[in-house]
Amino acid sequence: MVNVQLFIPCFIDQLYPDTAFNMVKVLEKAGCNVHYNTNQTCCGQPAFNAGYWDDSKKVCSKFIKDFSGSDVVVGPSGSCVGFVKNQYTKLFDNSSLHNDVKDLCGRIYEFTDFLVNVLKVEDFGAILEGKATYHDSCAALRECGVKKEPRKLLSNVKGLELIEMADSDTCCGFGGTFSVKFDPISIGMADTKVDNAIATGAKTMHIADVLACGW
């Protein structure tokens, strides 16, 4: 049985708590022993992307402590997981936490990546009648290399027809602080994404994770 530490990003905790509970159900169905450290907070990405690296580093140090040990860490966010894997090594290079960071980066996974590539489980017996399309979020695709994994999981949902949209890997315009600072551009990019999704005739659009598009 695989021991899993559940990493729930800020937005999931505050806006989409059902996602966290559903993750537990899926992981336990896959045979995992799931733990949740209630002391966990942010991974530090918002402050980092806003240019406050010193403040971010303090938050990141807490994250490293909260997820110390040998358990696998799994999160429903390509953005947050990608930040840990790709930026922590730079923030803590040549520091006393260098080895701790290296260890953490080797055992933290985006949710669909963990299910397909580590647990080797692609079919959970899910059923959903209808047509769906899929959006490749920037962070999940480019920072975590997640592309085929969610499609494999969706292809095993009985009754679901997956239809690829045009430019599925083009940015949706969110980008966290980008959408705040450059909202007209962000809205235009989002409109294009929505138009491409609607053109498929699908009734739902799936994303690798709820907060994959980054801060």
Protein Blocks (a to p, Z undefined) as FASTA:
>chain_A
ZZddddddfklmmmmmmlmmmmmmmmmmnopacdddfkbccehlmmmmnopamlmmmmmm
mmmmmmgcjbdcddfbfklmmmmmmmmmmmmgoiaklmmmmmmmmmcccfklmmmmmnop
abgoiaceddddddddfklmmmnopaklmmmmmmmpghiacdddehklgcehlnmmmmmm
mmmlmmmmmmmmmmmmmmnopabdcdfbfklnoZZ
